[in-house]
Amino acid sequence: MSAPPAPARPAWLRETIAGITTFFTMAYIVVVNPSILATEGTGMPFSGVLTATVLVCFSMTLLMGVYAKLPFGVAPGMGLNAFFAYTLVIQGGVPWPVALGIVFWSGVLFLLVSATSLRESIALAIPGSLRSATAAGIGLLLTFIGLQHAGFVVANPATIVGAGPLDHRALLTLVGVLVIAHMGRRHSPFAYLMSIFVVTTSAWAGGWVDAPAQWFSAPDFSSVFLKLDLVGALQLALVPAIVTLMMTDLFDSLSTFIGVSQATGYVDEEGRPRRLRQGLIVDALATAGAGLAGTSSGTAYVESVAGIRMGGRTGLTAVVTALCFLPCLFIAPAAAAVPPYATAAVLIMVGVTMFQTVTTVDFARVEIGVPAFATLVLIPLTFSITQGILWGFVLHAALHTLAGTRRDVAPGAWALAVVSAALLVLEHAW
């Protein structure tokens, strides 16, 4: 006789396991986000950004569960944090309190869009090729930052950049990549965390970095919390940054909700993501809230797919994930002792994942390939997501006109092209 089927897990237990799984797949952001925002040149304190990161993860993931009733984790977005640190603060010379104000106002704009039918119009107006190119370009940017942290890429006065020495940073980064690849093949939720742990402990053991004198401390609510400059962020010259950040956040969120829902079957009777409007509203609040807390824009995390595949189907999954983040408020000393190159492997592998979207772009058609390629290369070469997106919209409309296929450009895409051209003129005129 065959064995009787195993009893099904109670719903609450299934949701709890799913929530814990989602936490472990995205917990790396607690260390990686402060390491990016507090990088040399921004002036932001690591401890304050870590506290802000955890606050956003906890409060907005909890809101995703309680209000949107969706099993998604929320945290400062990869790529959005690079935009904040490198494009706005370091390259653009924007003081970090003003940059936090930009994050807040982009969240307000995102909320206005998400609460109306305008979100569908914008979503349909963004060409799929430019969405894919933007994700791939951000992936290249993250990879480049990771290679810099690892010492693989260094400044060169003759060629701008060049190959660096194969020292302990580079070798330990390779070890981190191998750890992620090995565990990733087994779909382990610990892959990123284990990579950071192995590289960090190896650096401590090798004497290249000092282990923390203490492991825990009180949260830092004094350095970046509510330190945003709301008035300074409304300068006319900063409008392109606000709009670009909102647009990037919007279709990053749309891509996450649509992609994860399709991949896991978490859709309604018409094949659309469940409770999309409520999810986008939480994402908008996560961006505005991030500006208040002291970090870059928050967004729903694609890693939530791991928890959904473990059986997460309700907001209880997100509530459990949120609660898992609370203890992270007290680990600033240990996290600060993690060397920058310990997160390099994570940045590189996240970059690899994001770059895969480029395979969907039809580069054989000039009117599609050239705008996508311009977006793809301008993001890492200018360290500016803004430049890539705006030029992509402009070239998309212009080249379709030259190719005689202007009818293929949606009315909304024409509007985006006009707005982008105006923003480019405004940006370079001020």
C-alpha positions as CSV (number, residue, x, y, z in Angstrom):
1,M,0.0,0.0,0.0
2,S,1.2,3.5,-0.7
3,A,1.9,5.8,2.1
4,P,-0.8,8.3,2.9
5,P,-0.2,11.9,1.7
6,A,1.6,14.2,4.2
7,P,-0.8,16.5,6.0
8,A,-0.9,20.1,4.6
9,R,0.7,22.8,6.6
10,P,-1.6,25.1,8.4
11,A,-2.0,28.4,6.5
12,W,-0.4,30.5,9.3
13,L,2.7,28.2,9.4
14,R,3.0,28.3,5.6
15,E,2.8,32.1,5.6
16,T,5.3,32.3,8.4
17,I,7.9,30.1,6.7
18,A,7.3,32.2,3.5
19,G,7.9,35.4,5.3
20,I,11.1,34.2,6.9
21,T,12.3,33.0,3.5
22,T,11.7,36.4,1.9
23,F,13.6,38.1,4.8
24,F,16.7,36.0,4.2
25,T,16.7,36.6,0.5
26,M,16.7,40.4,0.9
27,A,18.4,40.8,4.3
28,Y,21.7,41.6,2.5
29,I,20.3,45.1,1.8
30,V,20.8,46.0,5.5
31,V,24.5,46.0,4.9
32,V,24.7,46.8,1.2
33,N,22.5,49.9,1.2
34,P,24.5,51.8,3.9
35,S,27.8,50.7,2.2
36,I,26.6,52.5,-1.0
37,L,25.0,55.6,0.5
38,A,27.8,56.1,3.0
39,T,30.5,55.6,0.4
40,E,33.3,58.2,0.4
41,G,32.2,61.5,-1.0
42,T,28.5,61.5,0.1
43,G,29.1,62.6,3.7
44,M,26.4,60.3,5.0
45,P,27.1,58.3,8.3
46,F,26.9,54.5,8.0
47,S,25.0,54.0,11.3
48,G,22.3,56.6,10.4
49,V,21.7,55.1,6.9
50,L,21.6,51.6,8.4
51,T,18.9,52.7,10.9
52,A,17.0,54.4,8.0
53,T,17.3,51.3,5.9
54,V,15.9,49.0,8.6
55,L,13.1,51.5,9.3
56,V,12.0,51.5,5.7
57,C,12.2,47.7,5.4
58,F,10.2,47.2,8.6
59,S,7.5,49.9,8.3
60,M,6.8,49.6,4.6
61,T,6.9,45.8,4.4
62,L,4.5,45.9,7.3
63,L,2.3,48.3,5.4
64,M,2.5,46.1,2.3
65,G,1.1,43.3,4.4
66,V,-1.5,45.2,6.5
67,Y,-2.8,47.6,3.8
68,A,-2.0,46.1,0.4
69,K,-2.4,42.5,1.8
70,L,0.4,41.4,-0.5
71,P,3.3,39.0,0.3
72,F,6.0,41.4,-0.9
73,G,9.0,42.7,1.0
74,V,9.9,46.3,0.6
75,A,13.4,47.9,1.0
76,P,15.6,50.6,-0.6
77,G,16.0,49.6,-4.2
78,M,19.3,48.5,-5.7
79,G,20.0,50.9,-8.6
80,L,18.0,53.6,-6.9
81,N,20.6,53.8,-4.2
82,A,23.3,54.0,-6.8
83,F,21.4,56.9,-8.4
84,F,21.2,58.6,-5.1
85,A,24.8,58.3,-4.1
86,Y,26.7,58.5,-7.4
87,T,24.4,60.4,-9.8
88,L,22.9,63.0,-7.4
89,V,25.4,63.4,-4.5
90,I,28.9,62.6,-5.8
91,Q,28.6,63.5,-9.5
92,G,25.9,66.1,-9.3
93,G,27.2,67.8,-6.2
94,V,23.8,67.8,-4.5
95,P,24.1,67.8,-0.7
96,W,22.7,64.7,0.8
97,P,19.9,66.5,2.7
98,V,18.7,68.0,-0.6
99,A,19.0,64.6,-2.3
100,L,16.7,63.1,0.5
101,G,14.3,65.9,-0.4
102,I,14.4,64.8,-4.0
103,V,13.5,61.3,-2.9
104,F,10.6,62.6,-0.8
105,W,9.1,64.7,-3.6
106,S,9.5,61.9,-6.2
107,G,7.6,59.7,-3.7
108,V,4.8,62.3,-3.5
109,L,4.7,62.5,-7.3
110,F,4.7,58.7,-7.5
111,L,1.8,58.6,-5.0
112,L,-0.3,61.0,-7.1
113,V,0.3,58.8,-10.2
114,S,-0.4,55.6,-8.4
115,A,-3.7,56.8,-6.9
116,T,-5.1,57.6,-10.4
117,S,-5.5,55.9,-13.7
118,L,-2.5,57.8,-14.9
119,R,-0.3,54.9,-13.7
120,E,-1.7,52.6,-16.5
121,S,-1.2,55.3,-19.1
122,I,2.5,55.8,-18.1
123,A,3.1,52.1,-17.9
124,L,1.7,51.6,-21.4
125,A,3.7,54.6,-22.7
126,I,7.1,53.3,-21.7
127,P,8.5,51.1,-24.5
128,G,9.4,47.6,-23.4
129,S,12.8,47.9,-25.0
130,L,13.6,51.0,-22.9
131,R,12.5,49.2,-19.7
132,S,14.8,46.3,-20.5
133,A,17.7,48.6,-21.5
134,T,17.3,50.6,-18.3
135,A,17.4,47.5,-16.1
136,A,20.4,46.3,-18.0
137,G,22.1,49.7,-17.7
138,I,21.6,49.8,-14.0
139,G,23.0,46.3,-13.8
140,L,26.1,47.5,-15.5
141,L,26.4,50.4,-13.2
142,L,26.1,48.2,-10.1
143,T,28.7,45.8,-11.6
144,F,31.1,48.7,-12.2
145,I,30.7,49.9,-8.6
146,G,31.3,46.3,-7.4
147,L,34.4,46.0,-9.5
148,Q,35.6,49.3,-8.1
149,H,35.1,48.2,-4.5
150,A,37.0,44.9,-5.3
151,G,39.9,46.8,-6.9
152,F,39.5,45.2,-10.3
153,V,38.9,48.6,-11.8
154,V,40.9,51.7,-10.8
155,A,41.4,55.2,-12.1
156,N,43.9,55.6,-15.0
157,P,44.9,59.1,-16.2
158,A,45.5,57.9,-19.7
159,T,42.4,55.7,-20.3
160,I,40.1,57.1,-17.5
161,V,39.8,53.5,-16.0
162,G,42.2,50.6,-16.0
163,A,42.8,47.2,-14.4
164,G,43.8,47.2,-10.8
165,P,46.1,44.8,-8.8
166,L,44.9,41.3,-7.9
167,D,45.2,41.8,-4.2
168,H,43.2,40.4,-1.3
169,R,40.1,42.4,-2.2
170,A,39.9,41.0,-5.7
171,L,40.6,37.4,-4.6
172,L,38.0,37.6,-1.8
173,T,35.5,39.0,-4.2
174,L,36.0,36.0,-6.5
175,V,35.4,33.8,-3.5
176,G,32.2,35.7,-2.8
177,V,31.0,35.3,-6.4
178,L,31.7,31.5,-6.3
179,V,29.7,31.3,-3.0
180,I,26.7,33.0,-4.5
181,A,26.9,31.0,-7.7
182,H,27.2,27.7,-5.8
183,M,24.4,28.4,-3.4
184,G,22.3,30.1,-6.0
185,R,22.2,27.0,-8.1
186,R,20.6,25.3,-5.2
187,H,18.1,28.2,-4.8
188,S,19.4,28.9,-1.3
189,P,17.9,32.1,0.3
190,F,21.2,32.5,2.2
191,A,23.4,33.0,-1.0
192,Y,24.0,36.7,-0.7
193,L,24.3,36.7,3.1
194,M,26.7,33.8,3.1
195,S,28.9,35.6,0.5
196,I,29.1,38.7,2.7
197,F,29.8,36.6,5.8
198,V,32.6,34.5,4.2
199,V,34.4,37.5,2.7
200,T,34.1,39.6,5.9
201,T,35.3,36.8,8.3
202,S,38.1,36.1,5.9
203,A,39.1,39.8,5.9
204,W,39.0,39.8,9.7
205,A,41.0,36.6,9.9
206,G,43.6,37.9,7.5
207,G,44.1,41.2,9.4
208,W,43.0,43.4,6.5
209,V,40.0,44.7,8.5
210,D,39.5,45.0,12.2
211,A,36.7,43.0,13.7
212,P,34.1,45.2,15.6
213,A,35.0,46.2,19.1
214,Q,31.3,45.7,20.0
215,W,28.6,43.9,18.1
216,F,25.5,45.9,19.0
217,S,24.5,49.5,19.6
218,A,21.3,51.6,19.9
219,P,19.8,52.8,16.6
220,D,21.0,56.1,15.2
221,F,18.0,58.4,14.9
222,S,20.1,61.6,15.2
223,S,22.2,61.8,12.0
224,V,19.9,61.4,8.9
225,F,16.4,60.9,10.3
226,L,14.2,63.8,9.2
227,K,17.3,65.7,8.0
228,L,15.9,66.2,4.4
229,D,15.8,69.6,2.8
230,L,12.4,69.8,1.3
231,V,12.7,73.4,0.0
232,G,16.2,73.0,-1.5
233,A,15.0,70.0,-3.4
234,L,12.5,72.1,-5.3
235,Q,15.1,74.0,-7.3
236,L,14.2,74.2,-11.0
237,A,17.5,72.5,-11.9
238,L,16.5,69.5,-9.8
239,V,13.2,68.8,-11.5
240,P,14.7,66.4,-14.0
241,A,16.1,64.3,-11.1
242,I,12.7,64.2,-9.3
243,V,10.9,63.2,-12.5
244,T,13.5,60.6,-13.4
245,L,13.6,59.1,-10.0
246,M,9.8,58.8,-10.0
247,M,9.8,57.2,-13.5
248,T,12.5,54.8,-12.6
249,D,10.8,53.8,-9.4
250,L,7.4,53.5,-11.1
251,F,8.4,51.0,-13.8
252,D,10.8,49.2,-11.4
253,S,7.8,48.6,-9.2
254,L,5.5,47.7,-12.1
255,S,8.2,45.3,-13.4
256,T,8.5,43.6,-10.0
257,F,4.7,43.3,-9.4
258,I,4.0,42.0,-12.9
259,G,7.1,39.8,-13.2
260,V,6.7,38.1,-9.8
261,S,3.0,37.7,-10.1
262,Q,3.3,36.1,-13.6
263,A,6.2,33.9,-12.4
264,T,4.3,32.6,-9.4
265,G,0.7,32.6,-10.7
266,Y,-0.2,35.3,-8.2
267,V,-2.7,36.9,-10.6
268,D,-6.4,37.6,-10.7
269,E,-9.0,36.0,-13.1
270,E,-7.9,38.3,-15.9
271,G,-4.2,37.5,-15.5
272,R,-3.3,40.9,-13.9
273,P,-1.3,41.2,-10.7
274,R,-3.5,41.1,-7.6
275,R,-4.1,44.4,-5.8
276,L,-1.7,46.3,-8.1
277,R,-3.0,49.7,-7.2
278,Q,-2.6,49.1,-3.4
279,G,0.9,47.7,-4.0
280,L,2.0,50.8,-6.0
281,I,0.6,53.1,-3.3
282,V,2.7,51.4,-0.7
283,D,5.7,51.6,-3.0
284,A,5.1,55.4,-3.4
285,L,4.8,55.8,0.4
286,A,8.0,53.8,0.7
287,T,9.8,56.3,-1.4
288,A,8.5,59.3,0.4
289,G,9.1,57.6,3.7
290,A,12.6,56.8,2.7
291,G,13.3,60.4,2.2
292,L,12.0,61.2,5.7
293,A,13.9,58.3,7.3
294,G,17.2,59.2,5.6
295,T,17.8,56.7,2.7
296,S,17.2,56.2,-1.0
297,S,13.8,55.2,-2.5
298,G,12.0,52.1,-1.2
299,T,10.5,49.6,-3.6
300,A,9.0,46.1,-3.6
301,Y,11.7,43.5,-3.9
302,V,11.8,40.8,-6.6
303,E,13.3,38.5,-4.1
304,S,9.8,38.2,-2.7
305,V,9.3,35.5,-5.3
306,A,11.2,33.1,-3.0
307,G,8.6,33.5,-0.2
308,I,5.6,33.3,-2.6
309,R,7.0,30.1,-4.0
310,M,7.2,28.8,-0.4
311,G,3.4,29.3,-0.2
312,G,3.1,33.0,0.8
313,R,-0.2,34.2,-0.5
314,T,-1.5,36.9,1.9
315,G,-0.3,39.9,3.8
316,L,0.8,37.7,6.7
317,T,3.9,36.8,4.8
318,A,4.9,40.4,4.6
319,V,4.1,41.0,8.3
320,V,6.4,38.2,9.3
321,T,9.2,39.5,6.9
322,A,8.8,43.0,8.5
323,L,9.1,41.7,12.0
324,C,12.3,39.8,11.1
325,F,13.9,43.2,10.2
326,L,13.4,44.7,13.7
327,P,16.5,43.1,15.4
328,C,18.7,44.6,12.6
329,L,18.3,48.0,14.1
330,F,20.9,47.1,16.7
331,I,23.7,45.7,14.5
332,A,25.3,48.9,13.2
333,P,28.8,48.2,14.8
334,A,29.0,44.7,13.2
335,A,27.7,46.0,9.9
336,A,30.1,48.9,9.8
337,A,33.0,46.4,10.2
338,V,32.0,44.8,6.9
339,P,34.6,46.0,4.3
340,P,33.3,47.5,1.0
341,Y,34.7,44.6,-1.0
342,A,32.6,42.2,1.0
343,T,29.5,43.5,-0.8
344,A,31.2,43.7,-4.2
345,A,30.2,40.1,-5.2
346,V,26.6,40.9,-4.3
347,L,26.7,44.0,-6.5
348,I,28.2,42.1,-9.4
349,M,25.8,39.2,-9.2
350,V,22.8,41.6,-8.9
351,G,24.2,43.3,-12.0
352,V,24.3,40.0,-13.8
353,T,20.6,39.3,-12.9
354,M,19.5,42.8,-14.1
355,F,21.5,42.7,-17.3
356,Q,19.7,39.6,-18.5
357,T,16.7,41.8,-19.6
358,V,18.8,43.0,-22.5
359,T,18.1,39.8,-24.4
360,T,14.5,40.9,-25.0
361,V,15.6,44.0,-27.0
362,D,15.5,43.7,-30.8
363,F,18.8,45.4,-31.7
364,A,18.3,44.5,-35.4
365,R,15.8,47.4,-35.8
366,V,17.6,50.7,-35.7
367,E,14.7,52.6,-34.2
368,I,14.5,50.2,-31.3
369,G,18.2,49.1,-30.9
370,V,19.8,52.6,-30.9
371,P,17.6,54.2,-28.2
372,A,18.0,51.0,-26.1
373,F,21.7,50.9,-26.6
374,A,22.1,54.6,-25.8
375,T,20.1,54.1,-22.6
376,L,22.2,51.0,-21.8
377,V,25.6,52.6,-22.2
378,L,24.9,56.1,-20.9
379,I,23.8,54.9,-17.5
380,P,27.2,53.3,-16.5
381,L,29.4,55.7,-18.6
382,T,27.8,58.9,-17.1
383,F,27.0,57.3,-13.7
384,S,23.6,58.8,-14.4
385,I,20.3,56.9,-14.7
386,T,18.7,60.2,-15.6
387,Q,20.8,60.7,-18.7
388,G,20.2,57.2,-20.0
389,I,16.4,57.3,-19.5
390,L,15.9,60.8,-20.9
391,W,18.0,60.3,-24.0
392,G,16.3,56.9,-24.5
393,F,12.9,58.5,-24.7
394,V,14.1,61.3,-27.1
395,L,15.9,58.9,-29.4
396,H,13.0,56.5,-29.4
397,A,10.6,59.1,-30.9
398,A,13.2,60.7,-33.2
399,L,14.4,57.4,-34.8
400,H,10.9,56.0,-35.3
401,T,10.2,59.3,-37.1
402,L,13.3,58.9,-39.3
403,A,12.5,55.2,-39.9
404,G,9.0,56.0,-41.1
405,T,7.4,54.1,-38.2
406,R,6.2,57.0,-36.1
407,R,2.8,55.4,-35.9
408,D,4.4,52.7,-33.7
409,V,5.1,55.3,-31.1
410,A,2.3,55.6,-28.6
411,P,0.9,59.0,-27.8
412,G,2.1,58.7,-24.3
413,A,5.6,57.9,-25.6
414,W,5.6,61.1,-27.6
415,A,4.6,63.0,-24.4
416,L,7.5,61.4,-22.6
417,A,9.9,62.3,-25.4
418,V,8.8,66.0,-25.3
419,V,9.1,66.1,-21.5
420,S,12.5,64.4,-21.6
421,A,13.8,66.9,-24.2
422,A,12.6,69.8,-22.1
423,L,14.2,68.3,-19.0
424,L,17.5,67.8,-20.8
425,V,17.4,71.4,-21.9
426,L,16.5,72.5,-18.4
427,E,19.2,70.4,-16.9
428,H,22.0,71.7,-19.1
429,A,20.8,75.3,-19.1
430,W,21.1,75.6,-15.3
